[in-house]
Amino acid sequence: MFSSTTILFALAFFVNSFCSSVLAGPPSIKEQALKYYAYRQDNRPAGKNINPSLNPSRRTLSNLEKADYIKAVKCLQSHPARDPAMPEAKTRFDEFQAYHIVLADKIHNLGQFLPWHRHYIRSYEKGLRNECGYNGTFPYWDWTQDVGVNQSLSDAPVFDPMTGFGGNGVPGTYTLPPNNNTDNRIFPEAFRGCLEDGPFANYTLSVGPGKLATNHCLTRGHNNDAKKYLTSAAEANVTRSPNFEVFRVQLEGEPITTDHRMHDGGHDAIGGEMSNFYSSPGEPLFYLHHANLDRIWWRWQQANASRMYEVSGPSTKEEPIREVTLDYILTMGSLGPDVTIRDVMDIHSEPNCYTYV
């Protein structure tokens, strides 16, 4: 039997379906709940529980739920690395960052950018759940609510030192390593300093910035000028893209576009480690930012049935250039199983099994 708490939880988030087709027509709340429970009842493997993930906006979480999520991240930061792509990575959290550093040139500005990051953040979520016992939701950061004309990015709730991820970097508290050459794509002006407060102020990263391997604090350098890339108008514009090729380019941004877009604009807005092409997952907010990008992609997919399995773009940057296909393999190394792009296109199906609310 399902508890009343579980029923209320499902009703509150208006769950349409999990790992199954979306209901036809506008279902009632009762119909939504019945379908949800029927699915879980009929598709539970012997001896196992199916727990589809709800991915809500972080703003909808209670302070206790926010604290539970932060606790899970800190847990991952305390677990030793298993088989990292860079030997210097000390923790499991560093291991996720290291794999992105090693693979960055093969997953950005290419057709697999969105599918790879979808599988990457889902692998991270599973790490929080399977390795740290996290049972909460996996939130996204809807930055459109924090970038008003009279709003300072630093005042966004996500940067609250008590209920959020801590604030800005402190000037003069961090010195970049001397070998921060252009190959590492480090922009010194973005590294304002070590995080001033919050739950990650004392965490020491063991890889980065860039492709370097150094022990250093988590750095930030908020850039209010980047707010213009994160507006509701910017989101509406990209979701009007007529095909995947236009959508992926207009979402990801430079160097294919002449200016930032939502993806690189969000990285630049936070600054510090997050601003780096290679080592940005050292910033815990990386995963909430990319979850929001994934949500926007899912919205675009849902707008037209023909878009569910639409993918395009080059899969390589070196000759011979090959067009990406649904059979392209998304590698995760020690972070999780390798899957094809086809496997991740429908978030309501395995191995995804989550939805945005």
C-alpha positions as CSV (number, residue, x, y, z in Angstrom):
1,M,0.0,0.0,0.0
2,F,1.1,3.6,-0.7
3,S,1.2,6.0,2.2
4,S,-0.9,9.1,2.3
5,T,2.3,11.1,2.4
6,T,3.4,9.6,-0.9
7,I,0.0,10.3,-2.4
8,L,0.0,13.9,-1.3
9,F,3.5,14.3,-2.7
10,A,2.5,13.0,-6.1
11,L,-0.7,15.2,-6.2
12,A,1.2,18.3,-5.2
13,F,3.6,18.0,-8.1
14,F,1.0,17.0,-10.7
15,V,2.9,14.0,-12.0
16,N,1.7,13.0,-15.5
17,S,3.8,9.9,-16.0
18,F,7.1,8.2,-15.3
19,C,9.0,5.9,-17.6
20,S,5.8,5.6,-19.7
21,S,3.9,7.6,-22.3
22,V,2.3,10.9,-21.4
23,L,-1.4,10.8,-20.9
24,A,-3.6,12.0,-23.7
25,G,-5.6,15.1,-23.0
26,P,-5.7,17.1,-19.7
27,P,-6.0,14.5,-17.0
28,S,-7.5,15.3,-13.6
29,I,-5.4,15.2,-10.5
30,K,-7.0,11.9,-9.5
31,E,-6.2,10.4,-12.9
32,Q,-2.7,11.5,-12.7
33,A,-2.2,10.0,-9.3
34,L,-3.9,6.7,-10.3
35,K,-1.7,6.4,-13.4
36,Y,1.4,7.1,-11.3
37,Y,0.6,4.4,-8.7
38,A,-0.6,1.9,-11.3
39,Y,2.7,2.3,-13.1
40,R,4.7,1.8,-10.0
41,Q,2.6,-1.2,-9.0
42,D,2.8,-3.0,-12.4
43,N,6.5,-2.3,-13.2
44,R,8.3,-2.8,-9.9
45,P,11.0,-5.5,-10.4
46,A,10.9,-8.4,-8.0
47,G,12.4,-7.3,-4.7
48,K,13.0,-3.7,-5.9
49,N,11.3,-0.4,-5.6
50,I,10.9,2.0,-8.5
51,N,11.5,5.6,-7.4
52,P,11.1,7.9,-10.4
53,S,12.7,11.3,-9.8
54,L,10.8,14.6,-9.6
55,N,13.0,17.5,-10.7
56,P,11.5,20.7,-9.3
57,S,12.7,24.3,-9.3
58,R,14.9,24.9,-6.3
59,R,12.7,27.8,-5.3
60,T,9.9,25.4,-4.5
61,L,11.9,23.4,-1.9
62,S,11.5,23.9,1.8
63,N,14.6,24.9,3.8
64,L,14.8,21.3,5.1
65,E,14.8,19.9,1.5
66,K,17.4,22.4,0.5
67,A,19.6,21.3,3.4
68,D,19.1,17.6,2.6
69,Y,20.4,18.2,-0.9
70,I,23.4,20.2,0.3
71,K,24.1,17.4,2.8
72,A,24.2,14.8,0.0
73,V,26.6,16.9,-2.1
74,K,28.9,17.3,0.9
75,C,28.7,13.5,1.4
76,L,29.9,13.0,-2.2
77,Q,32.7,15.4,-1.4
78,S,33.7,13.2,1.5
79,H,33.8,9.9,-0.3
80,P,37.1,8.8,-1.8
81,A,37.5,8.7,-5.6
82,R,37.1,5.2,-7.1
83,D,38.8,5.2,-10.5
84,P,39.3,8.9,-11.5
85,A,40.2,10.1,-15.0
86,M,42.8,12.2,-13.3
87,P,44.9,10.5,-10.6
88,E,45.0,13.7,-8.5
89,A,41.2,13.7,-7.9
90,K,40.7,12.8,-4.2
91,T,37.0,12.6,-3.7
92,R,34.1,11.2,-5.6
93,F,32.9,14.8,-6.3
94,D,36.3,15.6,-7.7
95,E,36.0,12.4,-9.8
96,F,33.0,13.9,-11.6
97,Q,34.9,17.1,-12.2
98,A,38.0,15.3,-13.5
99,Y,36.0,13.3,-16.0
100,H,34.5,16.5,-17.4
101,I,38.0,18.1,-17.6
102,V,39.4,15.1,-19.6
103,L,36.4,14.9,-22.0
104,A,35.4,18.6,-22.4
105,D,36.9,19.0,-25.9
106,K,34.9,16.0,-27.1
107,I,31.5,17.0,-25.7
108,H,31.2,20.8,-26.3
109,N,30.2,22.6,-29.5
110,L,29.2,19.2,-30.9
111,G,25.9,17.4,-31.6
112,Q,26.3,15.3,-28.4
113,F,26.6,18.3,-26.1
114,L,23.0,18.1,-24.8
115,P,22.6,14.3,-24.6
116,W,26.0,13.9,-22.9
117,H,25.3,16.4,-20.3
118,R,21.8,14.9,-19.7
119,H,23.4,11.6,-19.0
120,Y,26.2,13.2,-16.9
121,I,23.9,15.1,-14.5
122,R,21.7,12.0,-14.2
123,S,24.8,10.0,-13.3
124,Y,25.6,12.6,-10.7
125,E,22.1,12.5,-9.3
126,K,22.4,8.7,-9.1
127,G,25.7,9.1,-7.3
128,L,23.9,11.3,-4.6
129,R,21.2,8.7,-4.3
130,N,23.1,5.4,-4.4
131,E,26.3,6.5,-2.7
132,C,25.0,9.0,-0.2
133,G,21.4,7.8,0.5
134,Y,19.8,10.9,-0.9
135,N,16.0,10.5,-1.2
136,G,15.0,14.1,-2.1
137,T,14.3,15.7,-5.5
138,F,17.0,16.8,-7.9
139,P,16.4,20.6,-8.3
140,Y,17.2,22.9,-11.2
141,W,18.0,26.6,-10.9
142,D,15.6,28.7,-12.8
143,W,17.7,31.8,-13.2
144,T,15.1,33.7,-15.1
145,Q,13.6,34.6,-11.7
146,D,16.8,36.2,-10.4
147,V,17.9,38.4,-13.3
148,G,15.5,41.4,-13.2
149,V,16.7,44.9,-14.1
150,N,16.8,45.9,-10.4
151,Q,18.1,42.6,-9.1
152,S,21.7,41.9,-8.3
153,L,22.7,38.3,-9.1
154,S,24.4,38.0,-5.7
155,D,21.1,38.5,-4.0
156,A,19.6,35.4,-5.7
157,P,18.3,32.9,-3.1
158,V,20.5,30.2,-4.5
159,F,23.5,32.2,-3.1
160,D,22.1,32.5,0.4
161,P,24.8,31.4,2.9
162,M,22.4,29.6,5.2
163,T,19.9,27.9,2.8
164,G,21.8,28.1,-0.4
165,F,25.2,27.5,-1.9
166,G,27.1,30.5,-0.4
167,G,27.8,33.8,-1.9
168,N,30.5,35.4,-3.9
169,G,34.3,35.2,-4.0
170,V,36.4,37.4,-1.7
171,P,39.0,39.6,-3.5
172,G,42.6,38.8,-2.7
173,T,42.0,35.4,-1.3
174,Y,43.0,33.3,-4.3
175,T,46.0,33.5,-6.7
176,L,45.8,31.6,-9.9
177,P,48.7,29.2,-10.6
178,P,51.5,30.6,-12.8
179,N,50.9,28.2,-15.6
180,N,47.3,29.4,-16.4
181,N,48.0,29.6,-20.1
182,T,45.5,30.0,-22.9
183,D,45.4,26.2,-23.3
184,N,43.5,26.0,-20.0
185,R,41.0,28.7,-21.1
186,I,41.3,30.5,-17.7
187,F,40.0,34.1,-17.6
188,P,41.7,35.7,-14.6
189,E,39.1,38.4,-14.2
190,A,36.4,35.8,-13.4
191,F,38.4,34.4,-10.4
192,R,37.4,37.1,-7.8
193,G,38.4,34.9,-4.9
194,C,37.6,32.0,-2.6
195,L,34.0,31.5,-1.6
196,E,33.2,33.8,1.3
197,D,30.6,31.8,3.2
198,G,28.1,28.9,2.9
199,P,28.4,25.2,3.0
200,F,31.3,24.9,0.5
201,A,33.5,27.7,1.8
202,N,36.0,25.3,3.2
203,Y,36.0,22.6,0.5
204,T,39.3,22.0,-1.3
205,L,39.2,21.0,-4.9
206,S,42.0,18.8,-6.1
207,V,41.8,19.3,-9.8
208,G,41.4,22.4,-11.9
209,P,41.3,25.2,-12.7
210,G,41.3,24.4,-16.4
211,K,43.2,21.2,-17.1
212,L,45.5,21.7,-14.2
213,A,45.7,19.7,-11.0
214,T,46.0,22.0,-8.0
215,N,44.6,22.0,-4.5
216,H,42.5,25.1,-4.2
217,C,39.4,26.7,-2.8
218,L,36.1,26.9,-4.6
219,T,36.2,30.3,-6.4
220,R,33.5,32.6,-7.7
221,G,33.3,36.0,-9.3
222,H,29.7,37.0,-10.0
223,N,29.2,38.9,-13.3
224,N,25.9,40.9,-13.4
225,D,26.5,41.8,-17.0
226,A,25.8,38.2,-17.9
227,K,22.2,38.4,-16.6
228,K,21.0,39.5,-20.0
229,Y,21.6,35.9,-21.3
230,L,19.4,34.3,-18.6
231,T,16.1,36.2,-19.1
232,S,12.7,34.8,-19.8
233,A,12.9,36.4,-23.2
234,A,16.1,34.5,-23.9
235,E,14.5,31.3,-22.9
236,A,11.4,32.0,-25.0
237,N,13.6,32.8,-28.0
238,V,15.6,29.6,-27.9
239,T,12.4,27.4,-27.4
240,R,11.1,28.9,-30.7
241,S,14.0,27.2,-32.6
242,P,12.6,25.4,-35.6
243,N,15.0,22.4,-35.4
244,F,17.5,20.7,-33.1
245,E,20.5,22.2,-35.0
246,V,19.3,25.8,-34.4
247,F,18.3,24.9,-30.8
248,R,21.6,23.4,-29.7
249,V,23.7,26.2,-31.1
250,Q,21.5,29.0,-29.7
251,L,21.4,27.3,-26.3
252,E,25.1,26.5,-26.0
253,G,26.6,29.8,-27.3
254,E,30.2,30.7,-28.1
255,P,32.3,30.1,-30.2
256,I,29.6,29.0,-32.6
257,T,27.6,32.1,-31.9
258,T,29.1,35.6,-31.8
259,D,28.1,36.2,-28.2
260,H,27.1,34.2,-25.1
261,R,23.8,32.4,-24.8
262,M,22.1,30.7,-21.8
263,H,24.6,27.9,-21.4
264,D,27.9,29.9,-21.4
265,G,26.1,33.0,-20.0
266,G,25.2,31.0,-16.9
267,H,28.7,29.8,-16.4
268,D,30.0,33.4,-16.8
269,A,27.4,34.8,-14.4
270,I,28.7,32.7,-11.5
271,G,32.3,33.1,-12.5
272,G,35.4,31.5,-10.8
273,E,35.6,27.7,-11.3
274,M,32.2,27.8,-13.0
275,S,33.5,30.1,-15.8
276,N,36.1,27.5,-16.9
277,F,35.4,25.4,-20.0
278,Y,37.1,22.3,-18.4
279,S,36.8,22.4,-14.6
280,S,33.4,24.0,-14.2
281,P,31.8,20.9,-12.4
282,G,34.0,21.8,-9.4
283,E,31.2,24.4,-8.7
284,P,28.2,22.5,-7.1
285,L,25.8,24.9,-8.9
286,F,27.0,23.4,-12.2
287,Y,24.5,20.6,-11.9
288,L,21.6,22.9,-11.1
289,H,22.5,25.1,-14.1
290,H,22.7,22.2,-16.5
291,A,19.5,20.7,-15.1
292,N,17.7,23.9,-16.1
293,L,19.3,23.7,-19.6
294,D,18.1,20.1,-19.8
295,R,14.6,21.2,-18.7
296,I,14.5,23.8,-21.4
297,W,15.6,21.2,-24.0
298,W,12.8,18.9,-22.7
299,R,10.3,21.7,-23.1
300,W,11.5,22.1,-26.7
301,Q,11.2,18.4,-27.3
302,Q,7.7,18.3,-25.9
303,A,6.5,21.1,-28.1
304,N,6.4,18.8,-31.2
305,A,6.3,15.0,-31.2
306,S,8.8,14.9,-34.1
307,R,11.5,16.4,-31.8
308,M,11.7,13.6,-29.3
309,Y,14.5,11.8,-31.2
310,E,15.9,14.7,-33.2
311,V,19.6,15.2,-33.0
312,S,22.2,16.7,-35.3
313,G,25.6,18.3,-35.5
314,P,29.1,17.1,-35.9
315,S,30.4,14.4,-33.4
316,T,34.0,15.2,-34.0
317,K,36.1,18.3,-34.5
318,E,38.9,16.6,-36.4
319,E,38.8,15.2,-39.9
320,P,37.0,13.1,-40.9
321,I,34.0,15.0,-39.5
322,R,31.2,12.7,-38.7
323,E,27.5,13.6,-38.2
324,V,26.2,12.6,-34.8
325,T,23.5,9.8,-34.7
326,L,21.3,8.3,-32.1
327,D,23.7,5.4,-32.0
328,Y,26.5,7.6,-30.7
329,I,27.8,6.3,-27.4
330,L,27.9,8.6,-24.4
331,T,30.8,7.5,-22.2
332,M,30.8,8.0,-18.5
333,G,33.9,6.2,-17.4
334,S,33.8,5.5,-13.6
335,L,30.7,7.7,-13.2
336,G,28.1,5.3,-14.6
337,P,27.2,3.1,-17.5
338,D,27.8,4.1,-21.2
339,V,24.6,4.5,-23.1
340,T,23.6,5.7,-26.6
341,I,22.1,9.0,-27.4
342,R,18.9,7.2,-28.2
343,D,18.7,5.9,-24.6
344,V,18.6,9.4,-23.1
345,M,16.3,11.2,-25.5
346,D,13.0,10.4,-23.6
347,I,13.5,11.4,-20.0
348,H,10.3,9.4,-19.0
349,S,12.0,6.2,-20.1
350,E,14.8,4.1,-18.6
351,P,17.6,4.7,-17.9
352,N,16.4,8.3,-17.2
353,C,13.0,7.9,-15.5
354,Y,12.5,11.5,-14.3
355,T,10.4,14.5,-15.1
356,Y,10.5,18.3,-14.5
357,V,7.9,20.0,-12.4
